[in-house]
C-alpha cells in the first residue's frame, strides 16, 4: 500500500507540473498576442489615410521645389547668373517676376512667348494670361487661392540675401557656399499671383519661421517647411527655426555654416 501511495503522489506531482506548464504557456501566449496586437495597432496608425496623404502632399511639394530649383540652375547655366527677384521699370518699380523668367526652363515656352515684357505683369496683354494655372508653383496641400493661380513658392529678398531686388548674382558670389544658402521657400496662405513680382522680405521670413505662434501658420505641412538651397537640393525643416540658423541660411556672405541635416 505504501508503494501505491508513493506512485500516486508521483503521478499527481507530474500532473501538477504539466498543468503549471500549460498555464505558463497560456499566459505567455496571451502576453505575446497582446504585444503583437499593440504593434499592429501602431503600424495601422502610422499608415492611416491621413498620415499617408500628408506624407504624399509633402513629397509632391518637394517635387515642385525640385523642378523650380532645377529651372533656376539651368537658367544660371545659360545666363551665367541666377535670375533676379524681379525686373524693375525705369522708376525702380518691380514689374516682372523671376517666376515668369523661369517659364522656358519649366517646359512653358509657349506661355513665355505670350508674355509681354513691354508692359507690367498686370498690363492689358499680360492680364490675358491671368487665368493660366501653373501647378508647379502651388503646393498640392494648399487651398486653391485665386483658383490655383497663386504661388506658394517665394524667394527671400533683401540686403544680404541672394535675391536683393533686381540684381543678379552668380554662383561665385555666394561666399557661404551654394549648399549653405537658401534659395526658395514654401509659403502657406499665399495671395500672390504667380506672375506678380512679390516675394518674402527677409524681416517677414524671420518672423514667420522663427516665431512659434507664426510658424504654425507658415507652412502647408504640420510643423515643417519645405525649402530648396542654391545647390538645387530640397529639404523639409522643422519649425520654428532658430533666428541664428535661419539668418545663416538666408545670407550669402555672412561666414556662417549650418549643417542642414541638423535642422
Buried (B, 14 or more C-beta within 10 A) or exposed (E): EEEEEEEEEEEEEEEEEEEEEEEEEEEEEEEEEEEEEEEEEEEEEEEEEEEEEBEEBBEBBBEBBBBBBBBBBBBBEEEEBBBBBBBBEEEEEBBBBBBBBBBBBBEBEEBBEBBBEEBBBBEEEBEEBEEBEBEBBBBBBBBEBBEBBBBBBBBBBBEEBBBBBBEBBEBEEBEBEBBBBBBBBBBBEBEBBBBBBBBBBBEBBBBBBBBEEBBEEBBBBEEBBBBBBBBBBBBBBEBBBEEEBBBBBBBBEBEBEBEBEEB
